[in-house]
Amino acid sequence: MTGIRWIGFVAARHVSHGRKNSPSPVLSVLGIATGVLALTVIIAVMNGFQLGFIESILEISSYHIRLENLPAGEGGAELNDKLRSLPEVVSVLPFRELNVLLRGRQTSPRGAVIRGVPPDALTLDPGLAGKLTMEAGSFDLEGQGSIVLGAELARSLMLRVGDEVSLLSITGGIQQDDESDNLIYTVTGIFRSGFYEYDLGWGFVSMETAAALSRAPSDYTIGIKIKDRWRDQQAMNDIKTALAGTGIDAATQGISLRSWRDYNRAFFGALRTEKLMMFILVGLIFIVVGLNIFQSQRRIVLERREEIGLLRALGASDRAVRLIFVWDGFIIGFAGAALGLILGLLVAFHIPEFFSFLEATVNFFISLVNALSLWFGGSAGAEDFAIFSPQVFYIKEIPSRVIPHEVILIFLFGFFSALLAAWFASGKVSGTRPAEVLRYE
């Protein structure tokens, strides 16, 4: 036997026919497919939640790069234009930030973060505009007493568009006996970002209003967003060059340049660790399936000793016979991983529909149980089932995000778990002696 085409033919016959006393290869394929399907969907949903949180923080709050402690009037429009001209920069937005106490109609004061931005902030920063959905009114900061509040903050203060809210700055620099220590502002818009912390504790006013609240020529910050946040170090070097070109010496003037990596480091690290642990725990499915394939292949090797002896007697080498069983693992691993990947991507790209179908199925059985309970004189105590109830979770729909390199990694996990199991299980082939096997046949 000099050719190797027969190896694939024999392996395919093993997988397609199997033996009556051996576990069906179909079960191994389904085991691999289940693991790939589960891990693909779970990681896609986890990516949807985590990347949604991260992008909300970067787009609304921390930005990719921040120029801090810029003196009022320093740089101005010339500096902004210089920064916007950099090839990596997407948007540049100056702002001031202060902590305040807000009081609505017949409510107790509530702390909030108020950010002063230019009236055309949504035009200057498309990323911010994409994250803010106006539930009522508009993002109108043109008026002297205009303020835009988060939806949950407005609800807690019992405010609607057109209502007045009293504001007291607690950032510092304002005199407590000053006549402006209880300023009145008009709500011109109510936004929702999808991130509960911002919807409950954030508001926007104009830059001039924020400066007036501090009662001092306060420093301001420039938020910069770049095309690729992972290239922040290169962008920071370009920004330093741009600062020097405008005559600003960051070192002597106390101006700091900080990357997004410096903000919420603990939060981002916790998300990364959570994802890694979930990847490992769900990946244990492949170890279980691999062990089952290993045991199954070992049993098949023992049951096919006659065939192995016959092939060896016809001239097949140990390596060639072993490759037959390795090809079995290859076929099982590839078929299972491919099937699981296709089903996993199908579910991941249709998460809302999938969960709606799942909830409808569960609620059908709940209604059936309730009907039977009423029929026998009981009470219908079971309520409708919701996987992510809006009363508990602050989401309108279940997010999903598929990252290509993670999908490839999951596919390879499923594929190699079967391939390696078959390789180790076929080790006993080399111990088979044709003369001993055929002597009893």
N, C-alpha and C positions, 0 to 999 in steps of 0.2 A: 504494500500500500504506500505508494509514493505521493499521491495527491492528498490534499487536505479538504477538498470539497465535501467529502463524505462525512467529515466531522460535524459540519453544520446540519447536514441532512439527518444524521442519527440523533443529534441533540434536539432538532425540531420534532422528530418522531417521539422522543421521550416526553417532551413538554405537551404535545398534543394528545398523546394516548395515555401516558402514565401507566400505573398498575392499580389493580383493584384494592390491594391491601395497603397502598401508599396514599398519603394525603394528595389531593389533586393540586397540580401546579396552579390551577385557577385561584385557589385559596391564597397561595403565595402572592400572585399578581394582585389580588384584591387587597391583601394586607399592605403591600407597598403603596398601592394607589390610595388607600385610606390615609396612610401616614403623610404622603405628599399633599393630598387634598386638605387635610386638617391643618398642616403647618402653613400651607400657602394662604388659606383663608384667615387663620389666626394672625399671622404676621402682617397681612394686608390691612386687617382691621386695626391692629395695634399701630401700624404706620400711619393710618388715617388719623387716629386720635393724637398720637405723639407729634407728628409733623404739623397737624393743625394747631396744637398748643405752641410749638416752637415758632411757627410762622406768624402767629398772632402776636407773640412777644416781640419778634424782630420787626414786624411791619408796623406795629402800633407804638411800642414802648421803647425798646432799647436801640433799635437800628443796628446796622452792621458795624458802623464806625461812628464814634461820637467825638466831636471837638468841644471840649468843655472849658468853662471859665473864660470865655471870650469877653473882654470888656465891652460894655455898651458902646456902639459906634465904631468898634474896631473892625476893619475889613469891609463890612457892609455888603452892598450889592456887588462890588468888585470881587470880593472873596468868593461869594456864592457863584458868580459867573465863572470864576477861575476853577472852582471845584467841579462844576457841572461839565466843564470842557474836558475833564479827564476821561480817558477811554473806558475805564472800569466802572465809572460812577453812573448810576441810574437816576438818582434823585438826591436833592439837597434841600433840607427843610430846617430853618432856624426856629427855635422855640425856647420858651421859659416855662419852668415848672414850679409849682408851689402847693403847699398843703393848706386846706381851708376847712372851715366848718360851714355846712349848708343847713338851712332850716326852711322847710316847706310849709304848707298850710296845716296848721294844728299838729305839727310833728316836732319831735325833739331833734336837736342838732345832730348832724351826721358828718363824720370826717370824709374827705374826698381829696383826690389829686386833681388839680386843675392845670391843664397845659395851655399856655398861650402860644398860638400859632398864627401865621398870616391868614387873612380871610380866604385867600386862594390856595389853602394848604392841600386840598384834594386834587387840585390841578398840578401843584408842584410835586406831590408825592402820590403817584398812581397806586402804589402798594397800599398806602393807608386808605385810599378811596375804595380799593377792592375788599378791604376787611370790614369797613363800616357800612352797615345797612341802615338807612334812615327809616325808622318805623313811623315817625310822625314829623312833620315840619321839614326843614332843610338845614344843611350845614351852613347857616348864615351867621357870620361873625362881623358883619359890616357895621351894625349899630354899636354905639358906645356901651350899652347895657345888655348885650346879647350873650347868651350862654347856651351851649349844647351839652346835654347830659346823657349818660348811659341809661338804657331802658330800665334796668333793675334799680338804679339809683333814683330815677324819676318816680318809679312805682313806690319805693319805700318812703319817699317824701310827699307822695300823693300829688304829683305835679303832672300837668299836661302842657302841650304847646300853648304859649300865650300867658301862662301863669307866671307869677313873680316868685323869686327865691331870694332869701337874704344870705349874704356871704360874708364870712369873716376870715381873713388871712391869719394863719398861725405859723407861717414860715419864718417870720421875723422881720424887723424893720418897720413895723407899723405901731403907732402909739395907741394904747388901749383907750385913752380918753379922746382920741381923735374923732372928729365928726363922721369919718368914713369907716368906722370900725364895724358897721352893720349895713353894708351896701346892698342895694336891691338890684337884681338883674332879672331880665325877662327870658324865659325859655323859648328859644326859636327852633329847636330841633331835638329829637330823641333818637339815639342810635343804638344799634345792637351789633356787637362784634363777634358773638359766639363764644367769647372767653368770659366766664362769669366774673372774674376779678375786675375786669375793665368795665363791664356793664354795670357793676354794683358800685364802683368807687372812682369813676373817671368822668371828667367833663372837659370841655374846650371853651376858651375865650380867645379874644384877639391878643396879639403881642403887646399892643399898647395898654390894654386892660390889665394884663399880667404885670407889666412894668409899673402901672399906677398902684396896683395892690401892694407892691413891695415898698412904695414910697421912697425909692432910692434908685439911682442908676445901676441896676443890678446887672450881673453878668448873664450871658445867655449861652445856649448850646446849639450846635449845628448837628443835626442827624443826617448821616450819609448812608445811602444804600448802594450796593455794588451788584454787578451781574452775578458774580459767583462769591458767596460769602466765605468759601474756603480759601480764597486768594486775598484775604484781608491784609496780610502782612505786606504784600506787594503794593496793594492800594494805599496802605498807610505810608509807605515810603514816597509814593507819588504825591500824597497830600502834604507831607512835610516839605517836599520840593515846591509845591504850589504856595504854601504859606511863606516860604522864604522869598518867593517871587513877588509877593505883595508887601514885603517889608515887615512881616510879623515874625518876631523871634519867640517861638513857643517856649523855649527853655527859660529865658529871662522874664517873660511876661506871665509865667505860671499857667500857660495853656496846656491842657493835657489831651492826648489823643488815645482813645481806648477802643478796643475791638469788642465785638459781641461775645467773644470768648470770656471776657472779664465779667459779663453780666449773667446772673442766674446760673453760675457754674454748677452749683450743687443740684439745681433742678434738672439741668440738661444731663448731668452725670447720672442722676437717679433714673431718668428715662432710659438712658443707654443701658444701665445695669438691668433694669426691668425687662427690656427687650431681649438682652442676652440670656437672662435666666429663662424667660419664656421659650426662647429658641431651643435651649438645651433640654428643658423639661418635655416639650412636645417632641423634640427629636429623639427622645427615648423610645418612641414608637418604633423607629427604625432598628434599634437594638433588639427589641422584642421580636420584630418580624424577621430580622437577620438570624436570630437564634433558631426560630422556627424553620427557616429555610435550611439552616445548617443541619438540624436534626433530620429534616425531610430528605436532604441530599445524602446524608450518611446512610439512611435506611435504604435509599434507592441503590446506592453503591453496593450494599450487602445483598440486596435482592437480585441485582443484575450481575452477580458474580459469574454465572454461566455465560452471559453475553460478553462480559469483559474477557473471560478466558478464551472464548472463541475468537474475538477480535485480536487478542494477543497471539493466538496460534496462527492466525492468518497474516501476521507480520506487523501489526500495529504496535507502536512503541508505547511505553508508559506515558510519555508526554502527550501523545496523540489521544490516547484513551482518556487521560485526565482532562484534556481540552473539551471533550464531549460534555462532561459535567460542568465545566466552567462556562461553556456556551449555554447550557441550561440556565445557569444563574444570570448570564448576560441577557438572554431572552426574557426571563422573568423580571429582572430588574428594569430593563428598558421598557417593556410593556406596562409594568405597574407604574413606573415613574411618569411615563408619557400620559397614561390614562388619568392618573391623579393630578398631573399638571393641567391637563385640558379642563377637567372638572373643577379644579381649584380656581383657575383663572375665570372660568365661566361664572362661578359663584362670586368671586372677588369683585368682578366688574358689575355685578348685579346684586350687591349686598342688600339694598332696601327691598327689592322684590323678593329675595330669598327669605329675609326675616319676616316680611309680611305674609308670605306663604306659610312659614313655620308658625307664626302667631295664629293665623287663621285656622290651621290644622289643630293646634292645641285648644283654641277657643271652641272649635266644633265639638271636641270631646268633652270640654267643660260644660257646654250647653246641653249635651246629651246626658251627662251625669246629673245636671240640675233638673232636667225634665224627668228623668227616672226617679229622682228624689221627691219631686212634687207628686208624681204618679202614686208613690207609695206613702204619701201623707207627710213627707218630710219638708224641709225648707231648702231653697236654692241658695246655699251659702257661698259657693265658689264664685269668685269674680273673674272678669276677663283677664287674660294673661297678656302681659307686654314685656318683651325681653329688655327693652330700654324705655321704661316708663318716663314720660316727660315730668311727672311729679317727683321723680327721684334723680334722673339724669338731666343735665342742662344741655340737651342736644335736640335738634329737630329731626335729624336723620343720622343714620350710622355711617360714618366716613370710612373710606377704603382707599388705600394707596398702594399700588403694586410697584416695587422697585426691581428692575430687571436683574441686577446681579444677585439679589437675594433669591429670586425665583430660580435662577440657574443653580445656585448653591443647594437649594432644597431638592431640585431634580437630581443633582449629583449625589446627595446623601442617600436618596432612595435607590438610585441605580447601583452605587458601590456597596451598599449594605447587602444586596442580593449577590453581587458579583464576588465579594470577599467571602461571604458565607459559603458559596459554591466552591471557591478555590480551596478553602481549608477543609471542607467536607470531602473533597475528592482526593485528599492525601492518601487514603487507604488503597487507592487504585494500584499504586506501585507495589503493594504487598501481595497482589494477586498473582499466583503462579498457574499458568495455563494447564500444565500437566496435572497438578493436584485437583483443579476444578473439573477437567474433562475426564479424569479417571473414574469419577462417580457418576458420570452421565451416560 
